[in-house]
Amino acid sequence: MVDTSVIVINWNGRQYLQACLDALAAQQGVAFETLVVDNGSTDGSVDFVRAQFPAVRVAALAENLGFAGGNNAGAREARGRHLVFLNNDTVVQPGWLAALRRTVDQPPGFALATSRVVYMHDPDVIDSAGDGVLQWGAAFKRFHGTRAAEAARSGEVFGVCGAACLVTREVFDELGGFDEYFFVSHEDVDLSYRARLLGYRCAYAADAVVRHHGSATLGRTSAFAVFQGQRNLEWVYLKNSPLSILLRSLPGHLLYTAAAAGYFARLGLLGAFLRAKLAAVAGVPRVLRQRAVVQRTRRVGAGAIWSLLERRWLATKLSEKRFDVGLAGAVSHSDAAQKDAVRR
């Protein structure tokens, strides 16, 4: 069996694939295969990979199954004992894969590992250093928008960022993979939470560095991104929170939701926010059935989970959202300037 499988999820991302796959091919110190899972692209991605990277396996799906469904399809095709999930709009740095593998190979026996993800346009700024979950029931990216040097220390974190992470196959299979109802957004948080409830631990590998364009497929502060994120965070919260945590956090969760409504209203995205919450409610019967299984099989007490959750919800989310809005504005300004230069 191949030691490690790197699964690159792609949807109409041909412009990113050359740099992504070149960087992967240069990785040393780990025996691995690369598998590109194409989610029904129409931009020639499949033909490009097959022509330019004959050593890369391609799983060409007939339709877009999203991040969750596409990566699950890739996991079924993968041959490795370790599954590494990587976004197509990334360029991994030398030693990245070996650093992830060391994290799960060495004591204390982590089953999941996440990378230090920095921005492509500015590698001195962190996109993600793993995922965290607030006590009031929402997720956040650790160190998002801070200087890369601030995230230089490896250690245990709540969960992985799906843009560049490793999960041992044994644990991934036990968890049943990503929840395909999520389609895209928060499926990595959900997987990590379920792993935590079974007693598995996650590590942040600071020396596993990845440069990332960031939201190349999903889009920054778009209506689609708001809908997916705001619907799926409710499903993560209801599905995975032990009952005592649900009861303890519900007042704060409602306050957080009201604050989020105001925030998205100011961005002109209240409609997408409200549609997301209605869709979340529509999915409650199914999520409750999933919850019954998750809570019946969990092996970790609520107290241990509560201690892992972040209590500083307001400061954490305000910092994250301010950075995202500023980044979106900067990118839009840059795009407009480039188009103006082309017209001239």
C-alpha positions in Angstrom: 0.0 0.0 0.0 1.2 3.5 -0.8 2.2 5.3 2.4 0.4 8.6 1.8 -2.2 9.9 -0.7 -2.4 13.6 -1.5 -5.9 14.4 -2.8 -6.2 17.6 -4.7 -9.8 18.7 -5.1 -10.5 20.8 -8.2 -13.4 22.6 -9.8 -12.6 24.8 -12.8 -9.3 25.6 -11.3 -7.0 24.9 -14.3 -5.1 28.1 -13.8 -3.9 27.0 -10.4 -3.0 23.4 -11.2 0.4 23.9 -12.8 1.9 25.6 -9.7 0.1 23.3 -7.3 1.2 20.0 -8.9 4.7 21.2 -9.6 5.2 22.0 -5.9 3.8 18.6 -4.9 6.1 16.8 -7.3 9.1 18.4 -5.6 8.2 17.1 -2.1 10.8 14.7 -0.6 11.1 12.3 2.3 7.7 10.7 1.9 6.5 8.0 -0.5 3.2 9.4 -1.8 0.8 9.4 -4.7 -1.1 12.5 -6.0 -4.7 12.1 -6.9 -6.6 15.0 -8.5 -10.4 14.8 -8.0 -12.1 16.9 -10.6 -15.7 18.0 -9.7 -17.1 18.1 -13.2 -15.0 21.0 -14.5 -15.7 22.6 -17.8 -12.4 24.4 -18.2 -10.3 21.5 -19.5 -8.7 20.7 -16.2 -8.9 16.9 -16.6 -7.2 17.0 -20.1 -4.6 19.4 -18.8 -3.5 17.2 -15.8 -3.5 14.0 -17.9 -1.3 15.7 -20.6 1.1 17.6 -18.3 1.3 15.4 -15.3 1.0 11.7 -16.4 2.2 10.4 -13.0 -0.8 12.1 -11.3 -3.9 9.9 -11.0 -7.2 11.6 -12.0 -10.7 10.9 -10.7 -13.0 12.7 -13.1 -16.5 13.1 -11.5 -19.5 13.6 -13.7 -20.9 16.4 -11.5 -19.8 18.8 -8.8 -20.1 17.0 -5.5 -18.6 19.9 -3.5 -15.6 19.8 -1.2 -17.1 17.1 1.0 -18.4 14.7 -1.7 -15.4 15.2 -4.0 -12.9 14.5 -1.2 -14.9 11.4 -0.1 -14.7 10.2 -3.7 -10.9 10.8 -3.7 -10.5 8.9 -0.4 -12.3 5.9 -1.9 -9.8 5.9 -4.8 -6.7 6.6 -2.7 -4.3 3.9 -1.8 -2.5 5.5 1.1 -2.5 4.8 4.8 -2.6 8.5 5.3 -5.0 10.8 3.5 -3.8 14.4 2.8 -6.4 16.9 1.5 -5.2 19.9 -0.4 -7.0 22.7 -2.2 -6.1 23.3 -5.8 -5.2 27.0 -5.2 -2.2 26.2 -3.1 1.5 25.9 -3.5 3.1 23.7 -0.8 6.5 24.7 0.4 9.6 22.4 0.6 9.3 19.9 3.5 5.5 20.4 3.9 4.4 16.8 3.4 7.2 15.4 5.6 6.3 17.8 8.4 2.7 16.6 8.3 3.7 13.0 8.4 6.1 13.6 11.3 3.3 15.1 13.3 1.2 11.9 13.2 4.1 9.5 13.4 5.6 10.8 16.6 4.2 10.7 20.1 1.7 11.6 21.5 0.0 10.0 18.5 -2.1 12.6 16.8 -4.6 11.3 14.2 -5.1 14.6 12.4 -2.6 17.3 11.4 -3.1 20.7 9.9 -0.7 23.1 8.1 0.4 26.7 8.5 -1.5 28.2 5.7 -0.3 31.6 4.5 -1.5 33.9 1.8 -0.2 33.6 -1.7 0.0 37.4 -2.2 1.7 37.9 1.2 3.3 34.8 2.8 3.9 36.8 6.0 0.2 36.8 6.8 -1.7 33.7 8.1 -4.8 32.4 6.5 -5.2 29.5 8.9 -3.2 27.7 11.6 -5.9 25.2 12.2 -9.6 25.6 13.2 -11.1 26.5 16.5 -14.7 26.4 17.8 -16.2 29.0 20.0 -18.1 28.2 23.2 -21.1 29.9 21.6 -21.1 27.5 18.7 -19.3 28.9 15.7 -15.9 28.1 14.1 -12.9 30.3 13.4 -9.5 30.1 11.8 -6.7 30.3 14.3 -4.4 33.3 13.9 -6.3 34.4 10.8 -4.9 37.7 9.5 -2.0 37.9 11.9 1.7 37.8 11.1 3.0 34.4 10.2 5.7 34.6 13.0 2.9 34.6 15.6 1.9 31.1 14.6 5.4 29.7 14.6 4.8 27.2 17.4 3.4 23.7 16.8 0.9 22.2 19.2 -2.5 20.7 19.7 -5.5 22.5 18.2 -9.2 21.7 18.1 -9.3 20.8 14.4 -7.9 20.9 10.9 -8.3 23.4 8.1 -9.4 21.4 5.1 -7.3 23.5 2.7 -4.2 21.5 3.7 -4.5 18.7 6.3 -3.8 15.1 7.0 -6.2 12.5 8.5 -5.1 8.9 9.0 -7.2 6.6 6.8 -8.2 4.4 9.8 -9.8 7.4 11.5 -11.3 8.9 8.4 -13.0 5.6 7.6 -14.2 5.3 11.2 -15.8 8.8 11.0 -17.4 7.9 7.7 -15.5 10.7 5.9 -16.8 14.2 5.4 -20.6 14.9 5.7 -21.7 15.4 2.2 -24.8 17.4 3.2 -22.4 20.2 3.9 -21.3 20.4 0.3 -18.7 23.1 1.0 -17.8 25.1 4.2 -17.5 23.7 7.7 -17.1 20.1 6.7 -13.6 20.2 8.1 -14.9 21.6 11.4 -17.6 18.9 11.5 -15.1 16.1 10.8 -12.7 17.4 13.5 -15.5 17.8 16.1 -16.6 14.2 15.5 -13.0 13.0 15.8 -12.7 14.9 19.1 -15.8 13.3 20.4 -14.2 9.9 19.7 -11.1 10.9 21.6 -8.8 11.6 18.6 -6.4 14.5 18.8 -5.4 17.1 16.2 -2.0 18.8 15.9 -0.9 22.0 14.2 2.4 21.6 12.3 4.0 25.0 12.1 6.7 23.8 9.7 4.2 22.4 7.2 3.8 25.7 5.2 1.4 26.2 2.4 0.8 29.3 0.3 -2.9 29.8 -0.5 -4.8 32.1 -2.7 -7.8 31.8 -0.3 -11.4 31.3 -1.2 -10.6 31.0 -4.9 -13.6 28.7 -5.5 -16.0 29.8 -2.8 -15.4 33.6 -3.1 -14.9 36.1 -0.3 -18.0 37.5 1.5 -20.2 36.3 -1.4 -23.9 35.4 -1.0 -23.0 31.8 -1.8 -20.2 31.7 0.9 -22.5 33.3 3.4 -25.3 30.9 2.7 -23.1 27.8 2.9 -21.2 29.0 6.0 -24.2 30.2 8.0 -26.3 27.1 7.3 -23.5 24.7 8.0 -22.4 26.2 11.2 -25.8 25.5 12.7 -25.6 21.9 11.6 -22.1 21.5 13.2 -23.5 23.1 16.4 -26.6 20.9 16.7 -25.1 17.7 15.5 -22.0 17.6 17.6 -22.5 19.6 20.8 -23.1 17.4 23.8 -26.5 18.2 25.5 -25.0 20.0 28.4 -22.9 22.2 26.1 -26.0 22.9 24.0 -28.0 24.0 27.1 -25.1 26.0 28.5 -24.3 27.8 25.2 -27.7 28.4 23.7 -28.3 31.9 25.0 -24.9 33.0 23.8 -25.5 31.2 20.5 -28.7 33.2 19.9 -26.9 36.4 20.8 -24.1 35.5 18.4 -26.6 34.8 15.6 -28.3 38.2 16.2 -24.9 39.9 16.0 -24.1 38.0 12.8 -27.4 39.1 11.3 -26.5 42.7 11.9 -23.0 42.2 10.5 -24.3 40.7 7.2 -27.1 43.3 6.9 -24.4 46.0 6.9 -22.7 44.1 4.0 -25.9 43.9 2.1 -26.1 40.1 2.6 -28.9 39.7 5.0 -31.0 37.8 2.5 -28.4 35.2 2.1 -28.0 35.0 5.9 -31.7 34.5 6.4 -32.0 31.9 3.6 -29.2 30.0 5.3 -30.9 29.9 8.6 -34.2 28.7 7.0 -32.3 26.0 5.2 -30.6 25.0 8.5 -34.0 24.7 10.1 -35.3 22.6 7.2 -32.4 20.2 7.8 -33.0 19.7 11.5 -34.9 16.4 11.3 -32.0 14.8 9.5 -29.4 16.5 11.7 -31.2 15.2 14.8 -30.9 11.6 13.4 -27.2 12.2 12.8 -26.8 13.7 16.3 -28.3 10.6 17.9 -25.6 8.5 16.4 -22.8 10.9 17.1 -23.8 11.4 20.8 -24.5 7.7 21.4 -21.0 6.7 20.1 -18.9 9.5 21.6 -16.2 8.5 24.0 -15.3 11.9 25.5 -17.2 13.8 28.2 -18.7 17.2 27.7 -16.4 18.8 30.2 -13.3 17.8 28.2 -14.9 19.2 25.0 -15.9 22.5 26.7 -12.3 23.1 27.8 -11.2 23.0 24.2 -13.7 25.7 23.1 -12.7 29.3 22.8 -14.6 31.7 25.1 -13.5 35.0 23.6 -16.2 35.0 20.8 -16.5 38.7 20.2 -12.8 39.6 19.9 -12.1 36.5 17.8 -14.9 37.0 15.3 -14.5 40.7 15.0 -10.8 40.4 14.2 -11.5 37.6 11.6 -14.3 39.5 9.9 -12.5 42.9 9.8 -9.6 41.2 8.1 -11.8 39.4 5.6 -13.7 42.5 4.6 -10.4 44.4 4.2 -8.9 41.6 2.2 -11.9 41.4 -0.1 -11.7 45.2 -0.7 -8.0 45.1 -1.4 -8.4 42.2 -3.9 -11.3 43.9 -5.6 -9.3 47.1 -5.9 -6.3 45.2 -7.3 -8.5 43.3 -9.8 -10.1 46.6 -11.0 -6.6 48.2 -11.4 -5.4 45.2 -13.4 -8.5 45.4 -15.7 -8.0 49.1 -16.1 -4.4 48.6 -17.0 -5.4 46.0 -19.6 -8.0 48.4 -21.2 -5.3 51.0 -21.5 
